[in-house]
């Protein structure tokens, strides 16, 4: 399915239309649901429930990631026909980095159980910070990796079609590569929150990685399906912050209290539904024109 999505469906350079993107998003969600059913008959109810919970957490956090990607694209004025290419390579990089992070996180927890408290504290802190700071802001000029990159590689002022690099008197990076670099480094920051959140549900590396994979693979189509609606979900970051705090507290209490996965899944779905309904019932007030 990865090859089919990236190699076949990605042949057209233009961004998919809303209905096409919505249909592709539904396909990926259906595939994740099918995998959950497969897990049920393969490894039993408990592991299937862990996958579904991990997937819902990852998918909900991914929606917030999409909002950040939208801000990045707007900041750099990325032509719409090139957004798909950025997401294409960004997803491939995310799959590799998430695999490394998950292997490291599971290995650390299995060897040093006290790491659980650190991960739990990070989630609670991240949730509280997200709750009080409001919606995500993007300031690429303060990106440390970008600053270092610009010291060694010159960057052109204009886009050169879909090229990442062009050669003049020397090799130049284009703004398109700068955007990709920021998307990739931003995903690393997202992983610091999202991976421990799933580790709070299970330490089964297979379940943690597959739940991440299914959430990430649907990001491209979901971005184009929701790009025009993301601004409407202005209460979503409050819901995501509460989810991070819930799973963080679950991690902190894991050695003293066993919380059923069903309860975690129910709490996550309830918080998500409440934040979406609140966003719809109380739309963002239009900013007064100056």
N, C-alpha and C positions, 0 to 999 in steps of 0.2 A: 504493500500500500504506500510505503514511503517512496519507492521508485516511481509508482504510478502517479502519485501526487506531484512530485517534484520534476520528474522527467517528461511525463506525458501531458498532464494538465497545465504545466508551467510553460509549454511551448509558445503560447501566445504572449507577446510582450505586454499587451495592454491589460489594465486592471479589470477584473471580472465585474460584471454588472451586479446590482444589488440582489436580484433574484437568484442569479447563479451562485453568488457568494453565500447567500442564505441556504441554498440547497446543498452546497459543499459542506457548510458548517453542520447541517443536519446529518449528512453522511458520516462525518467524523464522530459526532455524538452517538449515532447509531452503532458505529463500529466499536466505540468504547463500551457501550451497553452490551453488545454481543460478546466482547471479551470478558465482561463481568459475568455473563451467563456461562461462558466457557470455564472461567475460574470456579464457578459454583459446582459444575459437574466434574472438574479436574481435581481441585484441591479442597472443595467443601465450602460451606456457607461462610465460615469465619474469614477465610482469605478473600472470598468474593466481596464480602462487606468491607474489608480493609481496602480493596482496590477501589470500590465505588466511593468510599469516603475520601481516599487520597485524591482520586480524580476530581471530585467536586471541589475540594479545597484548591487544588492546582488550577482548575478551570476558572474558579472565581477570582483567584489572585491574578491569573493571566488577563482577565478583563481590565484590571487596573493597569497592567503592563501595556495593554493596547492604548490606553489613554496617554501614557508617557510616550509611546512610539509616535502617536499622533502629534504631540507637542514638538517632538524632535523634528518630524517631517515639516511641520509648519515653521519652526525656527529657521531651518536651513532652506526653506522654500523648495523642497524636493519636488520635481515634476511628477505628476501622478503616475505617468507611465513607467517611472523608475522605482516606485514604492514596492512593487511586487518583487523586483530583483533584490532589494535590500532585505525584505522579509525572507526570501528564499535562502540567501546565504546566512542570515541571522539565525534561522531555525536550525540549519546544519551545525553551526557553531554551538548553539545552545544544547543540542543533543549530545555533543561530545563533552562539553563542560559539565552538564548536569550528571553525566555518567561518572566523571572523575569525582565530583563533589559528593555524590551519593555513596560511591565506594569508600571514600575517605570518611564520611560521616558515620556510616554503619560500622566501619572498622574501628573508629575511635570509641564509639559507644560500647561496642562489644568488648573492647580491651580496657577502657577506662569508663566505668559506669557513671562516675561523677560528672562526665561531660554532659550528661543529660540535663543537669541543673543549669549549665552554661547555655545550652541550646534553648531551654525553657525560658531563662531570663532574657535572652536575646529576643525571643518572640514577644514576650510581654512588653519589653522596652520598645520594640519596633511598633507594636500595636498601639501603645500609648502615644508614641511620637506621631504616628500617622493620624491618630484621632485629633490631637491638638494642633498639628501644623496645617491641617486641611488638605486640600487636593494637591497632588504632586506638582512641583514646579521643575522646570528644566533650565539649567544654565550650563550649556556645553563648554563655555569658556573656562569654567572651573574644573573641567575634567582633567585629572592629573595625567592619565595615559595620553590624552590628546595633546597636552602641553609638551610632554616628552617627545611624542611622535613628530610634532611640528619643528622641534629643534634639529631633527636629523633628516626629515624629508620635507622638501618644499611642497606647498599646496597651491593649486591654481585658484583663481578667484571665480571662475565660471565652470559650469558643468561641461563635460565633453561627451555628450550622448550618454550611453550606458557604461562608459569606460571607468574603471577604478584608477588606472594609471595612464599617463601619456608621456611620451618622450619628446623633449625639446632639446635644449643644450644639455640637459640632464633629465633624470627621471622625476616626474612630478606626480603627486597624488591629486586626484580630483576631489571636490567636495562630496561626491557620492561615496568615496571610500571613507572619508571622515565621518559621514553619517553612519556607515556600517560599523566603524570602530566604536562609535558612541553607543549604538544599539547593542553591540556585543558586550561592552564593559558594563552597560546598564543592566543587562541580563545577569551578569555575575552578582550585582547587588541584589537583584530580585531573588536569586538562588539562595542567598544568605537567609532570607525569610521563608521562602516556599519549601525548600528541602527539609529544614528542621520541622516545619509544620506537618509534613507527611511522616517524618520519623517519629512524631508524637503518636501517630496512629499505628505504625508497624515498623519493625526493623528488618523486615524481609526485603532485601535489596531488589529482588525481582519485581515485587509489587510497587515499591517506591519508584523504580525507574519506569516501569510500564505506565503508571499513572501520570508521571511527568511527560512521557513520550506522547501519549494520547492527547494530553492538554496542549502540548507545544505544537503538534502536527496540525491541529485545527486552527492555529492562530492566524495564519495567512488569510484563509477564507473568512474567519470571524472578523478580522480587522476590516475587510472591505464591506462586510455585512453591517457592521456596527459603527463605522467611521462617522456617519452622519448622526448617530444617536448617542454617542458616548457622552456628549455634553449634557444630555438629559438626566443621566444617572449621577446627579451631584451629591446624593447621599451614600453612594456606594462605598466611598473610602471609609465612612464611619462603620459600615457593616464589615468591611475587610479588616479594619483595626480591631473590632470586637472578636472576629474569628481568630486573628493572630493571638489575642490575649487568651481566648478560651483554650486553644491548643497548647499555648505556652504554659498555662496553669495546669493543664492535663499532664504535660511533661514533668513539671516540677513536683506534682503529686504522685507520679507513677510508682514510686517505691513505697508509698504509704496507702494508696487508694487505687483500686481497679475500677476504671470508668469504662463501661461497655462501649464498643465502637458504635453501636446503634444510637447511643445518646449523643456521641460526638457528631455523627452524621445528621441527626435530627436538629441539633443546635445550629450547625452550619447552614442547613437549608432554611431554617426559620429566620436566622439573621439575614441571610441573603434576600429572602422573599420580603422581609420587612423593609430593607433598605431600598429595594427596587420599587415596591409599592409606595413608599414615602416619596421617592423621587418623582413618580408619576402623579401622585395626588397633590404634591406641593411643588410645582415646576419652579425652576430657577427664575428669579425676578430679572427682567431685562435691565441692563445697565443704562442709566440716564445718559443721553448724548450730551457731550460737552459743547 
